[in-house]
Amino acid sequence: MVFISDIRQHIGQTVEIKGWVYNTRSSGSLAFVEIRDGSGFIQCVASKQELSDDAWNAITRAGQESSVAITGIPKEHPKKAGVFEISVTHVVLIHQAVEYPIAHKEHGPEFLLENRHLWLRSKRQWAILRVRDVVETAINEYLHQQKFIRTDSPVFTPNSVEGTTTLFPVPYFDLGEAYLSQSGQLYIEAAIASVGRCYDFGPVFRAEKSVTKRHLTEFWMMDAEAAFVEHEENMRIQEGLVKYIASACIEKCTEEFAILERDSEPLKKMVELPFVKLTYEEAIPWLRERGSDIELGEDLGNDDEALLTKDSPVPVFIHKWPKTIKPFYMKLDPTDPTRVLNNDLIGIEGSGEIIGGSQREDNFDLLLERIREEGLSPEEYSWYMDLRKYGSVPHSGFGIGVERMVRWMTGVEHIRECIPFPRLVNRVRP
């Protein structure tokens, strides 16, 4: 058996492929069957005159999503350069699928979400899943190149990272309530005192009732943390990561981009240019001059994020935000204690916020003061405070949402297509 993705290495040889029927059409004694095997798609051409009766019967019975084993000889497509097809010599029908519910026609989004377990087989979803794999692989590769190691964090946590209103409470044996993690950040802050630079990579949960095209209830996040890295270097690492991911997708996702009709030129331009940096106080008047009604002290809305990069060929860092609208762990700007040394990275092409990062408060007394200002319990964060008592160092970190990055790289409209089984405010099945 050979994979379809390797078929060019077997031109003129007799090979066997195994997969599923994606599409079929026939013209009398000829049958054209498009097969997918997970690695790719290929057209198989069968002639009734050249097949046994059993083989011809098998291929004519094999409707959409039937599983088959096909033997044949690969050759270059007579009219399409770089495309290959297989002249069929034998067919085995492994399983006949009858009345597959997702035909090659338009279906409503609710129907497709109800049948997500089958919708994943479509060519478009295949392409998105493969881009997602490239994005995740690129994240791991880049961080290891930058001397980070992976040290994953718990999903059950005793307290909040970014506000108690977005937590999912879970009964936890005799210990009362635990919560599904919003972020592994606090835990990898502990790990940097062991390994210097580290990251985690896994699912996180937000209990906010957001129903936008950019929000999921369960999503995958990569959080990174680095000792002895301060604000400016933190942004340089983030910029390098985004460019590395985009470059990997440009190089490895040519077929997937073609299926998705994704123009890669904006990505190619972006990786060659430095990203823009604006402080929060620079960004607000800039936005107001262009029609936004945002006021100083307010968070950016979706429209503001779109406006920021509307005509920009590169993402924009907005940094040094008011401390009043950011979490307690962010380090105060020594030149202006009303601000924190943080950043949001806003992507181009309407992708919105891709990364959030900051330098962390490493001073015990200042961190304790911030915890109390937020109305949080110092006792609940005692272990986190210990990190500032024993060898505290300047350190910074950031988090990148995988699905938001996939949405940007693929150019798809809705984030629900960027994770195999989306969990939304109104959906927990299949």
C-alpha positions as CSV (number, residue, x, y, z in Angstrom):
1,M,0.0,0.0,0.0
2,V,1.2,3.5,-0.8
3,F,-0.1,6.9,0.3
4,I,-1.6,9.2,-2.2
5,S,0.8,12.0,-1.1
6,D,3.7,9.7,-2.3
7,I,2.1,8.7,-5.6
8,R,4.5,10.7,-7.7
9,Q,7.3,8.4,-6.6
10,H,5.5,5.4,-8.2
11,I,4.7,6.5,-11.7
12,G,4.3,3.5,-14.0
13,Q,4.4,1.0,-11.2
14,T,1.5,-1.1,-10.0
15,V,0.4,0.2,-6.6
16,E,-2.4,-0.3,-4.1
17,I,-4.1,2.6,-2.3
18,K,-6.7,2.3,0.4
19,G,-9.2,5.1,1.3
20,W,-12.7,6.5,0.9
21,V,-14.7,7.5,-2.2
22,Y,-14.9,11.3,-2.2
23,N,-16.8,11.7,-5.5
24,T,-17.8,9.7,-8.5
25,R,-19.0,10.2,-12.1
26,S,-19.4,7.7,-14.9
27,S,-19.6,7.8,-18.7
28,G,-21.0,4.5,-19.9
29,S,-18.1,2.1,-19.7
30,L,-15.8,4.5,-17.9
31,A,-15.9,5.4,-14.2
32,F,-14.0,8.4,-12.6
33,V,-13.7,8.0,-8.9
34,E,-11.9,10.5,-6.6
35,I,-10.3,8.7,-3.7
36,R,-9.0,10.3,-0.5
37,D,-6.8,8.5,2.0
38,G,-6.1,11.2,4.6
39,S,-2.8,12.2,2.9
40,G,-4.4,13.5,-0.3
41,F,-6.9,13.1,-3.1
42,I,-6.5,11.4,-6.5
43,Q,-8.7,10.5,-9.4
44,C,-8.9,6.9,-10.4
45,V,-10.0,6.0,-13.9
46,A,-11.7,2.6,-14.4
47,S,-12.6,1.0,-17.7
48,K,-15.3,-1.7,-17.7
49,Q,-13.5,-3.5,-20.5
50,E,-10.2,-3.8,-18.5
51,L,-11.7,-4.9,-15.2
52,S,-13.2,-8.2,-14.1
53,D,-17.0,-8.2,-13.5
54,D,-16.5,-8.3,-9.7
55,A,-14.1,-5.3,-9.8
56,W,-16.4,-3.3,-12.1
57,N,-19.4,-4.1,-9.9
58,A,-17.5,-3.1,-6.8
59,I,-16.5,0.3,-8.2
60,T,-20.0,1.1,-9.5
61,R,-21.5,0.2,-6.1
62,A,-19.0,2.3,-4.2
63,G,-20.9,5.5,-3.5
64,Q,-19.7,8.6,-1.6
65,E,-17.7,7.6,1.5
66,S,-17.6,3.9,0.8
67,S,-14.2,2.5,1.7
68,V,-12.2,0.8,-1.0
69,A,-8.8,-0.7,-1.9
70,I,-7.8,0.1,-5.4
71,T,-4.9,-1.4,-7.4
72,G,-3.7,0.4,-10.5
73,I,-0.9,2.3,-12.3
74,P,-0.2,6.0,-11.5
75,K,0.4,8.3,-14.4
76,E,0.5,12.1,-15.0
77,H,-2.8,13.7,-15.8
78,P,-2.9,14.3,-19.6
79,K,-4.0,17.9,-19.2
80,K,-2.9,19.1,-15.8
81,A,0.8,19.6,-15.0
82,G,1.8,18.2,-11.6
83,V,-1.4,16.3,-11.2
84,F,-1.6,12.5,-11.2
85,E,-4.3,9.8,-11.7
86,I,-4.5,6.1,-11.4
87,S,-5.5,3.7,-14.2
88,V,-7.4,1.0,-12.2
89,T,-6.7,-2.7,-12.6
90,H,-8.6,-4.0,-9.6
91,V,-11.1,-2.9,-6.9
92,V,-12.1,-4.3,-3.6
93,L,-15.1,-2.8,-1.9
94,I,-14.3,-2.8,1.8
95,H,-17.5,-1.2,3.0
96,Q,-20.4,0.2,1.1
97,A,-21.7,3.5,2.5
98,V,-25.4,4.0,1.7
99,E,-27.1,7.5,1.5
100,Y,-24.2,9.4,3.0
101,P,-26.0,12.5,4.5
102,I,-23.6,15.2,3.4
103,A,-23.8,15.5,-0.3
104,H,-21.7,17.7,-2.5
105,K,-24.2,20.6,-2.2
106,E,-24.9,23.5,0.1
107,H,-25.9,22.6,3.6
108,G,-26.9,24.9,6.5
109,P,-24.3,25.5,9.3
110,E,-26.5,23.9,12.0
111,F,-26.9,20.7,9.9
112,L,-23.1,20.6,9.4
113,L,-22.4,21.2,13.1
114,E,-24.8,18.4,14.0
115,N,-22.9,16.2,11.6
116,R,-19.5,17.5,12.5
117,H,-18.2,13.9,12.9
118,L,-18.9,13.5,9.2
119,W,-18.3,17.0,8.0
120,L,-14.6,16.6,8.9
121,R,-14.3,14.4,5.8
122,S,-15.0,17.2,3.4
123,K,-12.1,18.6,1.3
124,R,-12.4,22.0,3.0
125,Q,-12.2,20.6,6.5
126,W,-9.4,18.3,5.6
127,A,-7.4,21.3,4.4
128,I,-8.2,23.3,7.6
129,L,-7.1,20.3,9.8
130,R,-3.8,20.1,7.9
131,V,-3.1,23.8,8.3
132,R,-3.8,23.5,12.0
133,D,-1.2,20.7,12.2
134,V,1.3,22.9,10.5
135,V,0.6,25.8,12.8
136,E,1.0,23.6,15.9
137,T,4.2,22.0,14.6
138,A,5.6,25.4,13.8
139,I,4.9,26.6,17.3
140,N,6.8,23.7,18.8
141,E,9.7,24.0,16.4
142,Y,10.2,27.8,16.9
143,L,10.0,27.6,20.7
144,H,12.5,24.8,20.9
145,Q,14.8,26.9,18.7
146,Q,14.5,29.7,21.2
147,K,15.5,27.3,24.1
148,F,12.0,26.8,25.5
149,I,10.9,23.3,26.6
150,R,7.4,22.0,27.0
151,T,6.2,21.6,30.6
152,D,2.4,21.2,30.5
153,S,0.0,22.6,33.1
154,P,-3.0,21.2,35.0
155,V,-6.5,21.5,33.6
156,F,-8.0,21.5,37.1
157,T,-7.0,24.7,39.0
158,P,-7.9,26.1,42.5
159,N,-8.2,29.7,41.4
160,S,-8.5,32.2,38.6
161,V,-5.9,33.7,36.3
162,E,-7.9,36.4,34.6
163,G,-11.2,36.9,36.5
164,T,-13.6,34.7,38.3
165,T,-16.6,35.5,36.0
166,T,-15.0,33.4,33.2
167,L,-14.4,30.2,35.2
168,F,-16.2,26.9,34.9
169,P,-16.6,25.4,38.4
170,V,-16.3,21.7,38.9
171,P,-17.1,19.6,42.0
172,Y,-13.8,18.1,43.1
173,F,-14.3,15.2,45.6
174,D,-14.1,16.3,49.2
175,L,-12.1,19.5,48.4
176,G,-15.0,21.6,47.3
177,E,-14.9,23.3,43.9
178,A,-12.1,23.3,41.4
179,Y,-12.1,25.2,38.1
180,L,-11.3,24.3,34.5
181,S,-8.2,26.2,33.5
182,Q,-8.3,29.6,31.8
183,S,-4.5,29.5,31.3
184,G,-1.5,27.6,32.4
185,Q,0.5,30.8,32.9
186,L,0.9,30.7,36.7
187,Y,2.2,27.2,36.6
188,I,4.8,27.7,33.9
189,E,5.9,30.8,35.8
190,A,6.9,28.3,38.5
191,A,8.6,26.0,36.0
192,I,11.0,28.7,34.7
193,A,12.9,28.6,38.0
194,S,13.7,25.1,37.0
195,V,14.2,25.2,33.2
196,G,14.6,28.9,32.4
197,R,12.2,29.0,29.4
198,C,9.2,26.8,29.0
199,Y,5.7,26.5,27.5
200,D,2.5,24.5,27.8
201,F,0.1,23.5,25.1
202,G,-3.4,22.3,25.7
203,P,-7.1,23.1,26.1
204,V,-8.4,26.0,28.1
205,F,-11.9,27.1,29.0
206,R,-13.7,30.4,29.2
207,A,-17.2,30.7,30.6
208,E,-18.0,34.0,29.0
209,K,-21.2,33.9,26.8
210,S,-19.5,35.2,23.7
211,V,-21.2,34.3,20.4
212,T,-18.9,36.0,17.9
213,K,-17.0,34.5,15.0
214,R,-13.8,34.6,17.0
215,H,-14.9,32.9,20.3
216,L,-15.0,29.3,21.5
217,T,-15.8,28.0,25.0
218,E,-13.1,25.4,24.8
219,F,-10.0,26.2,22.8
220,W,-6.3,25.4,22.6
221,M,-3.7,27.8,23.9
222,M,0.0,27.9,23.9
223,D,1.4,29.8,26.9
224,A,5.1,30.6,27.0
225,E,7.2,32.0,29.8
226,A,10.9,33.0,30.0
227,A,13.2,34.0,32.8
228,F,15.4,37.1,32.4
229,V,13.3,38.3,29.4
230,E,11.8,41.8,29.7
231,H,9.1,43.7,27.8
232,E,10.8,44.5,24.5
233,E,12.5,41.2,24.1
234,N,9.1,39.5,24.8
235,M,7.6,41.3,21.9
236,R,10.5,40.3,19.6
237,I,10.0,36.6,20.5
238,Q,6.3,36.9,19.7
239,E,7.0,38.6,16.4
240,G,9.4,35.9,15.5
241,L,6.9,33.2,16.3
242,V,4.2,34.7,14.1
243,K,6.5,35.0,11.2
244,Y,7.8,31.4,11.7
245,I,4.2,30.1,11.7
246,A,3.3,32.0,8.5
247,S,6.4,31.0,6.7
248,A,5.7,27.3,7.6
249,C,2.2,27.6,6.2
250,I,3.4,29.3,3.0
251,E,5.9,26.6,2.4
252,K,3.9,23.5,3.4
253,C,0.2,24.3,2.7
254,T,0.2,25.0,-1.0
255,E,-2.5,22.4,-1.8
256,E,-4.5,23.3,1.3
257,F,-4.5,27.0,0.5
258,A,-5.6,26.2,-3.1
259,I,-8.6,24.2,-1.7
260,L,-9.5,27.1,0.6
261,E,-8.9,29.7,-2.1
262,R,-6.5,31.4,0.4
263,D,-4.4,34.1,-1.2
264,S,-1.0,33.8,0.5
265,E,0.5,37.0,-0.9
266,P,-0.4,39.1,2.3
267,L,1.4,36.5,4.4
268,K,4.4,36.6,2.2
269,K,4.7,40.3,2.5
270,M,4.1,40.3,6.2
271,V,7.0,38.0,7.0
272,E,9.4,40.4,5.3
273,L,8.5,43.5,7.3
274,P,8.9,44.6,10.9
275,F,5.7,44.8,13.0
276,V,4.2,48.1,14.0
277,K,4.2,49.1,17.7
278,L,1.9,51.6,19.3
279,T,1.4,52.4,22.9
280,Y,-2.2,52.3,24.2
281,E,-2.1,56.1,24.6
282,E,-1.0,56.4,20.9
283,A,-3.6,54.0,19.7
284,I,-6.7,55.5,21.2
285,P,-6.4,59.0,19.5
286,W,-5.3,57.2,16.3
287,L,-8.5,55.2,16.4
288,R,-10.7,58.2,17.2
289,E,-9.3,60.1,14.2
290,R,-10.5,57.2,12.1
291,G,-14.1,57.1,13.4
292,S,-13.9,55.0,16.5
293,D,-15.8,56.2,19.6
294,I,-13.4,54.5,22.0
295,E,-12.4,56.4,25.1
296,L,-9.1,56.3,27.1
297,G,-9.4,53.6,29.7
298,E,-11.6,51.3,27.6
299,D,-10.7,48.0,26.0
300,L,-10.5,47.6,22.3
301,G,-13.6,46.2,20.6
302,N,-13.7,44.0,17.5
303,D,-14.3,47.0,15.2
304,D,-11.3,48.8,16.8
305,E,-9.0,45.8,16.2
306,A,-10.1,45.7,12.6
307,L,-9.6,49.4,12.1
308,L,-6.1,49.2,13.6
309,T,-4.8,46.9,10.8
310,K,-7.2,47.8,8.0
311,D,-4.6,49.2,5.7
312,S,-1.5,47.7,7.4
313,P,0.6,45.0,5.8
314,V,1.8,43.8,9.2
315,P,0.3,43.1,12.6
316,V,0.2,45.8,15.2
317,F,1.4,45.6,18.8
318,I,-0.6,47.7,21.2
319,H,1.4,47.9,24.4
320,K,1.6,49.6,27.8
321,W,-2.1,49.4,28.7
322,P,-3.8,51.0,31.8
323,K,-3.4,48.7,34.8
324,T,-7.1,49.1,35.6
325,I,-8.2,46.9,32.7
326,K,-5.4,44.3,32.9
327,P,-4.8,41.4,35.2
328,F,-3.0,41.6,38.5
329,Y,0.2,39.8,37.5
330,M,1.4,42.3,34.9
331,K,4.4,44.4,35.9
332,L,3.9,48.2,36.3
333,D,5.7,50.4,33.9
334,P,8.5,52.0,36.0
335,T,8.1,55.3,34.0
336,D,4.3,55.4,34.5
337,P,2.8,53.3,37.3
338,T,-0.7,53.7,35.9
339,R,0.4,51.5,33.0
340,V,1.6,47.9,32.7
341,L,4.3,46.4,30.5
342,N,2.0,44.3,28.4
343,N,1.0,43.9,24.8
344,D,-1.8,42.7,22.5
345,L,-0.8,41.7,19.0
346,I,-3.5,42.4,16.5
347,G,-3.3,40.4,13.2
348,I,-4.0,41.6,9.7
349,E,-6.8,40.6,7.4
350,G,-9.4,41.0,10.1
351,S,-7.9,38.3,12.3
352,G,-8.1,40.3,15.5
353,E,-6.1,39.7,18.6
354,I,-3.7,36.8,18.1
355,I,-1.4,37.1,21.1
356,G,-1.6,38.6,24.6
357,G,1.6,39.0,26.6
358,S,3.3,40.9,29.4
359,Q,6.3,41.2,31.6
360,R,5.2,39.7,35.0
361,E,5.4,41.5,38.3
362,D,8.5,40.1,40.1
363,N,8.3,42.2,43.2
364,F,6.6,40.5,46.2
365,D,5.2,43.6,47.8
366,L,3.8,45.1,44.6
367,L,2.3,41.8,43.5
368,L,0.6,41.4,46.9
369,E,-0.8,44.9,46.6
370,R,-2.2,44.2,43.2
371,I,-3.8,41.0,44.4
372,R,-5.5,42.9,47.2
373,E,-6.6,45.6,44.8
374,E,-8.4,43.0,42.7
375,G,-10.3,41.7,45.7
376,L,-8.5,38.3,45.4
377,S,-7.4,36.2,48.3
378,P,-3.6,36.3,49.0
379,E,-3.9,32.9,50.7
380,E,-5.2,31.3,47.5
381,Y,-2.1,32.7,45.7
382,S,0.4,31.9,48.4
383,W,2.2,29.3,46.3
384,Y,2.4,31.9,43.4
385,M,3.7,34.5,45.8
386,D,6.5,32.0,46.9
387,L,8.0,32.5,43.4
388,R,8.7,36.1,44.4
389,K,10.3,35.1,47.7
390,Y,12.9,32.6,46.5
391,G,15.1,33.8,43.7
392,S,12.7,36.1,41.9
393,V,13.9,37.4,38.5
394,P,12.5,39.6,35.7
395,H,10.4,37.4,33.5
396,S,7.9,37.7,30.7
397,G,5.4,35.5,28.8
398,F,2.6,35.4,26.3
399,G,-0.2,33.2,25.1
400,I,-1.3,32.4,21.5
401,G,-4.7,31.0,20.7
402,V,-4.3,28.1,18.2
403,E,-7.8,28.5,16.6
404,R,-7.4,32.2,16.1
405,M,-4.0,31.6,14.4
406,V,-5.6,28.9,12.2
407,R,-8.5,31.1,11.3
408,W,-6.0,33.8,10.1
409,M,-3.8,31.4,8.2
410,T,-6.7,29.7,6.4
411,G,-8.7,32.8,5.9
412,V,-11.9,31.1,7.0
413,E,-14.7,33.3,8.4
414,H,-15.8,31.4,11.5
415,I,-13.5,30.0,14.2
416,R,-15.8,27.0,14.7
417,E,-14.2,25.5,11.6
418,C,-10.7,25.8,13.1
419,I,-11.1,23.1,15.8
420,P,-12.2,19.5,15.1
421,F,-15.2,19.5,17.5
422,P,-16.1,23.1,18.5
423,R,-17.6,23.8,21.9
424,L,-19.8,26.9,21.8
425,V,-22.2,28.6,24.2
426,N,-25.1,26.7,22.6
427,R,-23.2,23.5,21.5
428,V,-21.6,20.6,23.3
429,R,-22.3,17.8,20.8
430,P,-21.1,15.8,19.0
